[in-house]
Amino acid sequence: MKFAISSVLSTASAAILVALSAIQVAALPLGANSPASGLQKRAISGINNYNCKLTAAHPRPVILVHATLLTVDSWSTFAPVLIKNGYCIFGLTYGLYPSIPGFGGMAPIEDSAQELATFADNVLAKMNVTQVDIVGHSQGGILARYWMKYLDGAGKVYRHVGVSPITHGTTLDSITTWLKAWGIFAPAQPVFDAIAPSFYEMVSNSTFMTKLNTGGDTAPGVIFSNIATKYDEVVTPYATCFQNDTGITNVLLQDLCALSLNEHLTMVNSLVVLQFVLNQLDPSNAKTANCLSLLF
């Protein structure tokens, strides 16, 4: 009987591992300029340059925070353009976990938020400023919120731009709902937490997501904006990317360009999304983000 129970739990754990990760892994696009290639170490020229000069036009450093499974190199489309436009761009690879080497965003989210806090505080000190701007993709779109709410980040972020942020958690296209109904979601969690603890934390209504959004999904004094895609297969429903407070800019990519077929991970390859980000960082010099942005 003990063997049978153990076998069932092992099978359930494997099933959940596949269910929670298959969509994200399958979404990894191929090619030299894809987020998938960001899993290999590849330098982005000009990033993390502490000799970069802040200007009146761009007075704050911008920190790029990648998605689950990716690394800082996933910003290989956005970062060079931002740097060319005069921004001082910084980024880190966070959440590396020994069970799955080379993949970022796998560690407990609380630990990853502390990594971001330490990195950001170093940027603030070396650049001699009091605030940064954040551009966060997926899990990277909630780390700064945890930093501001529960660590020492209050008042340190001026502007926060979310690219398909996992603001309110996900059902993974209802996969987690089915697993809960089948009774195998909770029993397998301890096994799964030993492999990639951030995954369970990002499920809708998890203890972590409940804590993150208790009292509201924003932070005082921060200018928030978000962009989502209706083809998102990781953060579902896609509207859960959006924040609910007043004064938030929430935009659907396909409302800007109906031709954009980007799903979750390829959002950081979209030139339409890139123009949206540029507009949010510098509204006074905004250019229309639409299908013509594909000719950027």
Steps between C-alpha positions, in 0.01 A plus 500: 500500500779744589667421170174562315447837670859598430460401136183704466665808651806456281280473192297800610815703559628413155165591348499839669860565405410436137177701524654804664810510285397358164315810387793725589765273349293447185466875473876548485552618141801388302758711325797717580290801600240312700448491877598133488848601395511712816546178692855503368733767635521779246622850567279801430729786415458801727291337772605539865730788413547695821684770306182574305399865534147579610345802330213741551309305236572163665578576864453151644664162437269240344516147638380216277362197686457182294236226501494153654734257316687787333806709589611860459598411143134470405506881473723483190229672290398772745825590677707615198220729380451648846875558531510657153221734613714628786382290794735357759388136496563242769392141540561186701435129477308404812350187648755241387434169675738203525244242388460664157827681421505776242133595532410821682194569712480151653582583866240613755367835387573658838868412450499635146342825621785533749748446216332783310504719812875448549571561132281812485650647816844455345385679183350783705820544700741483206288725279440744789123514461202425722267333251507258207254403228409132465404305188394151604393201291272230648635413848733795451188717506424420864842487668526877539151510647606253769820700555301821543232345722688260724870582479671840489384618158233752598565829321785358289300441180368788292350313205412132458422347160365145493535283189250215542553522877362218712320757713225280642642155436399250234287194438726389212205467266300336783757222541545577870123500545477150352787373713332631813173333397682170449651530849863486393598868519556538876655156575771557242598849609781401740667298228459776246621769742831317518539540124358844412324665796404816310254310280247423772533853637382642168176302491185708550395530866827353628621615839762715329261665252248567777768666711632703206159644413361546850411867539519567126716418200687830477745701710468863612657758272599257223385550139385157381429379147453153353471335162356151443429273204181310433713209382658457842507131592699546822320779684133411467254652475714767333302782664647397835817674384325831557493694826164607636569836661404832344757687295663183361577470128391150392533419129438191290767452233244407234319829556819669384566259215257226404778332303705435813488127575745509788435262787643526851872456461532667160362827636862606555562455126209720391590838354146619573549414868840669488340822374240476776781470756686796351180705517444412864856586598486835319138610442600848388669355192258214435447365149195302398541130574324311221568259216737755343723446803585166339708706256695655791 
